[in-house]
C-alpha cells in the first residue's frame, strides 16, 4: 500500500482512459487547485472520490485507495449511475476546454 499519493500512477491511468486532470476535477466537484493538492499529497480523497475515480479509471476502489495513501477510505464499488454521471461531467469539461481553445483561435 502506498504511503503517499502516487501521482504518476493516476496520471498514467488518466491518460489511458483519455481524461485530463481538469476533467477529473470536474467529475469530483473540485477546483483545479483542490486537485493539485491531491497530487501534492496535501489533501485526501473522500470515500465518494475514491468510488468516482475507480469507476472512471476502471480500477478497483481498493487499488485507487492504495495509490492515494494509507488513510484514504476504501468504499464499495461505484454504482453504475455514479460512473455514468462522472463520465458525463468529464465529457462536459473536455467540451468546455475544446470550446475555449476554438474561441482563442478566432
C-alpha positions in Angstrom: 0.0 0.0 0.0 1.3 3.5 -0.9 2.3 5.7 1.9 1.7 8.8 -0.2 -0.3 9.9 -3.2 1.0 8.1 -6.3 0.6 11.0 -8.8 2.4 9.1 -11.5 0.0 6.1 -11.3 -3.0 8.4 -11.5 -1.5 10.4 -14.4 -0.8 7.2 -16.4 -4.4 5.8 -15.7 -6.0 9.1 -16.7 -4.1 9.2 -19.9 -5.0 5.6 -20.6 -8.7 6.4 -20.4 -8.4 9.7 -22.2 -9.1 12.0 -19.3 -7.4 15.2 -18.2 -6.8 16.3 -14.6 -9.3 19.1 -15.3 -12.0 16.6 -16.3 -11.3 14.6 -13.2 -11.6 17.6 -11.0 -14.9 18.5 -12.6 -16.2 14.9 -12.1 -15.2 15.1 -8.4 -16.7 18.6 -8.0 -13.3 20.1 -7.2 -11.4 23.0 -8.5 -8.1 22.6 -10.3 -6.4 23.9 -7.1 -8.2 21.2 -5.0 -7.0 18.5 -7.3 -3.5 19.9 -7.3 -3.5 19.5 -3.5 -4.3 15.8 -4.0 -1.4 15.4 -6.5 0.9 17.1 -3.9 -0.4 14.8 -1.2 -1.8 17.7 0.8 -5.4 16.6 0.6 -7.0 13.2 1.0 -9.7 11.6 -1.1 -13.1 11.1 0.4 -14.9 7.7 0.1 -17.1 9.2 -2.7 -14.0 10.5 -4.5 -12.4 7.0 -4.5 -15.7 5.5 -5.9 -15.9 8.0 -8.7 -12.2 7.7 -9.6 -12.4 3.9 -9.6 -15.4 4.0 -11.9 -13.7 6.4 -14.3 -10.4 4.6 -14.4 -11.9 1.1 -14.5 -9.9 0.2 -11.3 -11.0 -1.4 -8.1 -11.7 1.0 -5.3 -9.1 -0.8 -3.2 -6.5 -0.1 -5.9 -7.4 3.6 -6.1 -7.3 3.9 -2.3 -3.9 2.2 -2.1 -2.4 4.6 -4.7 -4.0 7.6 -2.9 -2.5 6.9 0.5 -3.0 4.7 3.5 -5.7 6.7 5.3 -7.9 7.0 2.3 -11.2 5.2 2.9 -12.0 2.1 0.8 -15.6 2.2 -0.3 -17.8 -0.3 -2.1 -17.6 -0.4 -5.8 -19.2 2.6 -7.6 -22.7 2.4 -8.8 -23.4 2.5 -12.5 -25.2 5.8 -12.1 -22.1 7.3 -10.3 -19.8 6.1 -13.1 -22.1 7.4 -15.9 -22.6 10.8 -14.1 -18.8 11.1 -13.7 -18.2 10.3 -17.3 -20.8 12.9 -18.4 -19.0 15.5 -16.2 -15.7 14.6 -17.7 -17.1 14.9 -21.2 -18.6 18.3 -20.4 -15.2 19.5 -19.1 -13.5 18.3 -22.3 -16.1 20.1 -24.4 -15.6 23.3 -22.4 -11.8 23.1 -23.0 -12.3 22.5 -26.7 -14.7 25.4 -27.0 -12.2 27.7 -25.1 -9.5 26.6 -27.5 -11.6 27.4 -30.6 -12.6 30.7 -29.1 -8.9 31.6 -28.6 -8.0 30.7 -32.2 -10.5 33.3 -33.6 
